[in-house]
Amino acid sequence: MDNMDNIDSIKILGGKQLRGTVDVWGAKNVVSKLIVASLLTSESCIIRNVSYVADTELMLNVVNSIGGETESVGDRAVKLTTSTINPLNPQNFTDIAGRSRIPILLCGPMLHRTGQAMIPALGGDKIGERAVNFHIEAIRKLGAKCEERSNGLYFEARKLHGAELRLEYPSVGATEQILLVAVLAEGTTRLLNAAIEPEVLDLVGALKMMGAKIEYMGERVFVIEGVEALGGFDHTAIPDRLEIASWACAAVATDGEIMVRNAGSEHTKAFLEKYTELGGGYKISDEGINFWREREVLQPVNIDTDVYPGFATDWQPPFVVCLTQALGESVVHETVYENRFGYTEALVGMGANIKLQTECPNGPCRFSDKFLHTAIITGPSKLSQTDIEVPDIRAGFSYVIAALVAQGESNIRNVKILSRGYEGFLAKLQALGVDVAS
């Protein structure tokens, strides 16, 4: 992994077509959750196809800090052993609090193993409220007591039990939280309106390998029958569909050609449909997916982001940069995070024609008339060099694409955030022919 924690900014010379090969590995939003799941058992667990992004490193450090052991057991494989672990305390989160939201998912394993858990101050991307209320309410209903203190929330439970729970919104984090608590809770848990993202289902696969009794009933309903104990697992994480789409957008925006090795199309159907409509071309092979611009003139596209199996909200920022280069008017309606379009102000400063509105293009959604959650993009726009600060992972990648499209040299600050979602990011850019200076 690039040592990007020590890099505050990079300079990118635009106007180049990206050409070459990049590798993708296990999904950022799976590997860290599998690390959490390993704490549910005293037996050893092996995670394969590991991506060494910042969240992975941070969670491995947490496991070590509470008495567990982690070791490399081959190419992109990690073995975790937590035969004995210590209760959490604020010191365990010195490195991770404020930088990631993964620690909240430690509640289930820690309650089962030690009878105690805590939620410190959370970090992560500033793209919406992402309240922890769903998590807290669910943990309470499953039998834990919660106390709010100055440095976080503390939970205690002698015994956890099943319950019927319905999420107001199919939140990925809340769904994962409930699964991680319910698998060892006494009795049956019925979870309604659950998230069914591929990353959630991959976690479910690992839990079932451990001996968990989880059945997906369809219509966003999971039924979990608690068991007395879980065993280890040897699980290969699915490829990162969000990174796959990011490089595809970079290829079509710069009129280049990028082979994304180890990529699969199974979980990217909604993206590939819009990508093709835009004018992108792709070919799937045993090696991965090759992406390029099929049409000389990119076409406008209308998109509504949505929970899976819809168009993922994390695909939206890099795709919007592509739309600034399309001929005509595109409309992107964000329905997952209310403040996701904050990054577009910087794109407008580079010359993009993007207007935000509160109205919904296809009938009201939960953000109607409350937030600037619809973007109207008119193109093509000639982008100019800029000095810009990265606010979050996906916006950061979109800024990099914009800088690659723009004429002149752009300075991108706070670039270390990208290490949370993209392993070896600078090396990958350089392998594609990008002139990068730090």
C-alpha positions in Angstrom: 0.0 0.0 0.0 1.2 3.5 -0.7 2.4 5.3 2.4 -0.2 8.0 1.7 -0.6 9.0 5.4 2.5 11.0 4.9 1.4 12.7 1.7 -0.7 15.8 2.0 -1.1 16.7 -1.6 -0.3 15.5 -5.2 0.1 17.4 -8.4 -1.5 15.9 -11.6 -0.8 17.0 -15.1 -4.0 16.6 -17.1 -4.8 16.0 -20.7 -3.5 12.4 -20.8 -5.3 9.2 -21.9 -5.0 6.6 -19.2 -3.8 3.2 -20.5 -2.6 0.1 -18.7 -3.6 -2.4 -16.1 -4.6 -2.1 -12.4 -5.5 -4.8 -9.9 -8.5 -4.8 -7.6 -8.8 -7.0 -4.5 -11.3 -7.7 -1.8 -14.0 -5.1 -1.3 -13.1 -2.4 1.2 -16.6 -2.8 2.7 -16.2 -6.5 3.2 -12.6 -7.2 4.4 -13.0 -4.9 7.5 -16.3 -6.5 8.4 -14.8 -10.0 8.1 -12.2 -8.9 10.6 -15.0 -8.0 12.9 -16.8 -11.3 12.4 -13.6 -13.2 13.3 -14.1 -11.9 16.9 -17.3 -13.9 17.2 -15.2 -17.1 17.7 -12.2 -18.3 19.6 -11.1 -20.4 16.6 -8.8 -19.1 13.9 -10.2 -17.4 10.8 -8.6 -16.8 7.4 -9.5 -14.0 5.1 -8.3 -14.2 1.5 -8.1 -11.6 -1.3 -7.4 -9.0 1.3 -7.1 -5.4 0.2 -4.7 -3.5 2.5 -6.6 -0.2 2.5 -6.5 2.0 5.6 -9.7 0.4 7.2 -8.1 -3.0 6.9 -4.9 -1.9 8.7 -6.9 0.0 11.3 -9.1 -3.0 12.2 -6.1 -5.4 12.3 -4.6 -3.0 14.8 -7.7 -3.1 16.9 -7.7 -6.9 17.0 -4.1 -6.9 18.1 -4.8 -4.2 20.8 -7.4 -6.4 22.5 -5.3 -9.5 22.7 -5.9 -11.1 19.3 -3.2 -12.3 16.9 -3.0 -11.5 13.2 -0.5 -12.9 10.7 0.1 -13.1 7.0 -0.4 -16.7 5.7 0.2 -16.2 2.0 -0.4 -13.8 -0.8 -3.2 -11.5 0.3 -4.3 -13.9 3.1 -4.5 -13.0 6.8 -5.1 -15.4 9.7 -6.8 -14.0 12.8 -6.8 -15.8 16.2 -8.7 -14.4 19.1 -8.7 -17.3 21.6 -8.7 -14.8 24.4 -9.6 -11.1 24.1 -9.8 -8.2 26.5 -12.7 -5.8 26.9 -12.6 -2.6 24.8 -11.5 0.7 26.3 -11.1 4.1 24.7 -7.4 3.6 24.3 -8.1 0.8 21.7 -9.6 3.4 19.5 -6.9 6.0 19.6 -5.9 5.4 16.0 -9.3 4.6 14.5 -11.8 6.9 16.2 -12.6 9.8 13.9 -11.2 8.0 10.9 -13.6 5.1 10.3 -17.1 4.0 11.2 -16.3 0.3 11.4 -15.8 0.3 15.2 -19.5 0.5 15.8 -19.8 -3.1 14.4 -17.6 -4.4 17.2 -20.6 -4.2 19.6 -22.0 -7.7 18.8 -18.8 -9.7 19.1 -17.6 -7.8 22.2 -20.9 -8.2 24.0 -20.9 -11.9 23.3 -17.2 -12.4 24.2 -16.9 -10.0 27.2 -20.4 -8.8 28.1 -19.3 -5.2 27.3 -19.0 -3.0 24.3 -18.6 0.7 23.4 -19.0 3.1 20.5 -16.5 5.9 20.5 -16.7 9.1 18.5 -17.1 7.9 14.9 -15.5 9.2 11.7 -15.9 8.4 8.0 -17.0 10.5 5.1 -19.0 13.7 5.5 -21.7 12.8 3.0 -24.9 12.6 5.1 -26.2 12.1 8.6 -25.5 8.3 8.8 -27.0 8.3 12.3 -26.2 5.5 14.7 -29.8 5.5 16.0 -30.6 2.4 14.0 -27.7 0.6 15.6 -28.4 1.6 19.2 -32.1 0.8 19.0 -31.4 -2.6 17.5 -28.8 -3.5 20.2 -31.2 -2.5 22.9 -34.0 -4.6 21.5 -31.7 -7.5 21.4 -31.1 -7.2 25.1 -28.3 -4.9 25.8 -28.3 -1.9 28.2 -26.9 1.4 26.9 -25.3 4.2 28.9 -24.1 7.5 27.4 -20.8 8.8 28.7 -18.6 11.7 27.8 -16.3 9.6 25.6 -18.9 7.4 23.9 -21.8 4.9 24.4 -21.3 1.9 26.6 -23.3 -1.3 26.4 -23.7 -4.2 28.8 -25.5 -7.5 28.4 -25.5 -10.8 30.3 -27.5 -12.5 27.7 -28.7 -11.3 24.3 -32.0 -12.6 22.8 -33.7 -12.6 19.4 -36.4 -10.0 18.4 -38.3 -8.8 15.4 -36.8 -5.7 14.0 -37.7 -3.5 11.1 -35.3 -0.9 9.7 -36.8 2.4 8.6 -34.3 2.4 5.8 -32.3 -0.6 4.4 -29.1 0.6 6.0 -26.0 -1.6 5.3 -24.3 -0.8 8.6 -27.5 -1.5 10.7 -28.1 -4.7 8.8 -24.6 -5.9 9.5 -24.8 -4.8 13.1 -28.0 -6.9 13.7 -26.5 -9.9 11.9 -23.4 -9.8 14.1 -25.4 -9.6 17.3 -28.2 -12.0 16.3 -26.1 -15.0 15.3 -25.2 -15.8 18.9 -28.3 -14.4 20.6 -30.7 -16.8 22.2 -33.8 -17.5 20.0 -34.9 -16.2 16.6 -34.4 -12.7 15.1 -36.5 -11.6 12.2 -35.0 -8.6 10.3 -37.3 -6.7 8.0 -36.3 -4.1 5.3 -32.7 -5.2 5.5 -29.9 -4.2 3.1 -29.0 -6.8 0.6 -25.8 -5.3 -0.9 -23.3 -7.9 -2.2 -21.0 -6.9 0.7 -23.7 -7.8 3.2 -24.4 -11.1 1.5 -20.6 -11.9 1.5 -20.5 -11.3 5.2 -23.5 -13.6 5.6 -21.6 -16.3 3.6 -18.7 -16.1 6.0 -21.0 -16.2 9.1 -22.8 -19.3 7.7 -19.4 -20.9 7.1 -18.8 -20.3 10.9 -22.0 -22.2 11.6 -24.5 -19.4 11.9 -28.1 -20.1 10.9 -29.2 -17.3 8.6 -31.9 -17.6 6.0 -32.7 -15.0 3.5 -36.5 -15.1 2.8 -36.6 -12.6 0.0 -38.2 -9.2 0.0 -35.4 -7.9 2.3 -36.2 -10.3 5.1 -33.5 -12.2 7.1 -34.3 -14.8 9.7 -31.5 -15.6 12.1 -31.6 -18.5 14.6 -29.1 -18.0 17.3 -26.5 -20.7 18.0 -24.5 -21.4 21.1 -21.1 -21.1 19.5 -19.4 -20.3 16.1 -16.3 -21.8 14.5 -13.7 -20.4 12.3 -13.8 -19.6 8.6 -11.6 -19.6 5.5 -13.3 -17.1 3.2 -12.3 -15.2 0.1 -13.7 -11.6 -0.1 -15.5 -10.5 -3.2 -13.8 -8.0 -5.5 -14.4 -4.3 -4.8 -17.2 -3.3 -7.2 -16.8 0.4 -6.1 -13.2 0.5 -7.2 -14.0 -1.3 -10.4 -16.5 1.4 -11.4 -14.0 4.1 -10.4 -11.4 3.0 -12.9 -14.0 2.4 -15.5 -15.0 6.1 -15.2 -11.4 7.1 -15.4 -11.0 5.2 -18.6 -14.1 6.7 -20.4 -13.5 10.2 -19.1 -9.9 10.4 -20.4 -10.7 8.4 -23.6 -8.2 5.8 -22.5 -8.3 2.1 -21.9 -7.9 0.3 -18.6 -7.8 -3.4 -17.8 -9.1 -3.9 -14.3 -7.6 -7.2 -13.3 -9.5 -9.5 -11.0 -12.7 -7.6 -11.6 -16.0 -9.3 -12.0 -19.3 -8.1 -13.5 -21.7 -10.0 -11.1 -22.3 -7.1 -8.8 -21.9 -4.2 -11.3 -24.9 -4.7 -13.6 -26.6 -1.4 -12.8 -23.3 0.5 -13.3 -22.5 -1.3 -16.6 -26.0 -0.4 -18.0 -25.5 3.3 -17.4 -21.8 3.1 -18.5 -22.9 1.6 -21.8 -25.6 4.2 -22.2 -23.0 6.9 -21.6 -20.8 5.6 -24.4 -18.4 3.3 -22.5 -17.3 0.0 -23.9 -16.1 -3.1 -21.9 -15.1 -6.7 -22.4 -15.2 -9.3 -19.7 -12.5 -12.0 -19.7 -11.0 -14.5 -17.3 -8.4 -11.9 -16.4 -10.9 -9.2 -15.5 -12.8 -6.4 -17.3 -11.3 -4.1 -20.0 -12.9 -0.6 -20.1 -12.7 2.1 -22.8 -14.7 4.8 -24.6 -16.9 3.1 -27.3 -18.5 6.3 -28.6 -16.5 9.4 -29.7 -19.2 11.6 -28.3 -20.4 10.7 -24.8 -24.2 10.8 -24.3 -26.2 12.3 -21.4 -27.6 9.8 -18.9 -30.3 10.1 -16.2 -29.6 8.3 -12.9 -31.4 7.6 -9.6 -29.0 6.3 -7.0 -30.5 3.6 -4.8 -29.8 0.7 -2.5 -28.8 -2.6 -4.1 -29.6 -3.7 -6.8 -29.9 -0.1 -7.9 -27.1 2.3 -9.0 -24.8 2.6 -6.0 -24.4 6.0 -4.4 -20.6 5.5 -4.3 -20.6 5.2 -8.1 -22.2 8.6 -8.5 -19.3 11.1 -7.9 -16.9 9.6 -10.5 -19.7 9.1 -13.0 -20.8 12.7 -12.6 -17.3 13.8 -13.8 -17.9 11.7 -16.9 -21.3 13.4 -17.4 -19.6 16.8 -17.5 -18.0 15.6 -20.8 -21.3 14.3 -22.3 -23.1 16.2 -25.0 -26.4 17.4 -23.5 -28.2 17.5 -20.2 -28.0 14.7 -17.6 -29.9 14.4 -14.4 -28.6 12.6 -11.3 -31.0 12.1 -8.4 -29.3 11.1 -5.1 -31.6 9.1 -2.8 -29.2 7.6 -0.3 -27.1 10.4 1.2 -28.6 13.9 1.5 -25.4 15.8 1.3 -23.5 13.7 -1.3 -23.4 16.6 -3.9 -21.2 18.9 -1.8 -18.2 17.9 -3.9 -19.7 19.4 -7.1 -18.9 23.0 -6.0 -15.3 22.3 -6.7 -16.1 20.8 -10.1 -18.1 24.0 -11.0 -15.0 26.0 -10.0 -13.1 24.0 -12.7 -15.6 24.9 -15.3 -18.3 22.2 -15.0 -21.9 23.2 -15.6 -23.7 21.6 -12.6 -26.9 23.0 -11.0 -28.3 21.5 -7.8 -32.0 21.5 -6.8 -34.2 20.2 -4.1 -36.9 18.9 -6.4 -37.1 15.2 -7.4 -37.1 14.5 -11.2 -39.4 11.4 -11.0 -41.7 12.0 -8.1 -41.0 12.6 -4.4 -38.3 10.7 -2.4 -37.4 10.9 1.2 -35.3 14.0 0.6 -37.9 15.9 -1.4 -37.7 19.7 -1.0 -35.3 19.4 1.9 -31.9 19.0 0.5 -30.0 19.8 -2.7 -30.1 16.2 -3.9 -30.7 16.5 -7.6 -27.9 17.5 -10.0 -28.5 18.8 -13.5 -25.2 18.4 -15.5 -24.9 20.1 -18.9 -21.9 19.3 -21.1 -19.5 19.0 -22.5 -17.5 21.4 -20.3 -13.9 22.3 -20.7 -12.3 21.8 -17.3 -9.4 23.9 -16.1 -6.6 23.1 -13.6 -7.4 23.7 -9.9 -6.2 23.6 -6.4 -8.6 21.4 -4.5 -9.1 19.6 -1.2 -10.5 16.1 -1.0 -13.6 15.8 1.3 -14.2 12.0 1.1 -13.1 8.9 -0.7 -15.4 8.9 -3.8 -15.3 12.7 -4.2 -11.6 12.4 -4.0 -11.4 9.9 -6.9 -13.8 12.2 -8.9 -11.4 15.1 -8.3 -8.6 13.0 -9.6 -10.6 12.2 -12.8 -11.5 15.8 -13.2 -7.8 16.8 -12.9 -6.9 14.2 -15.5 -9.5 15.6 -17.9 -8.5 19.2 -17.3 -5.7 21.1 -19.1 -2.8 22.1 -17.0 -1.5 20.9 -13.6 -3.9 20.5 -10.7 -2.9 20.3 -7.0 -5.1 17.9 -5.0 -4.8 18.3 -1.2 -5.8 15.9 1.6 -5.2 13.0 -0.8 -4.4 10.6 2.0 -8.2 10.0 2.4 -8.1 8.0 -0.8 -6.0 5.3 1.0 -9.2 4.3 2.8 -10.7 3.1 -0.4 -7.9 2.4 -2.9 -4.8 0.4 -2.2 -1.7 1.5 -4.0 -3.5 4.4 -5.5 -0.5 6.5 -6.5 1.3 3.5 -8.0 -1.8 2.6 -10.0 -2.0 6.1 -11.4 1.6 6.0 -12.4 1.2 2.6 -14.0 -1.5 4.1 -16.2 0.8 6.8 -17.4 -0.2 9.7 -15.1 2.3 12.3 -14.3 2.1 12.5 -10.5 4.3 14.5 -8.1 3.9 14.8 -4.4 
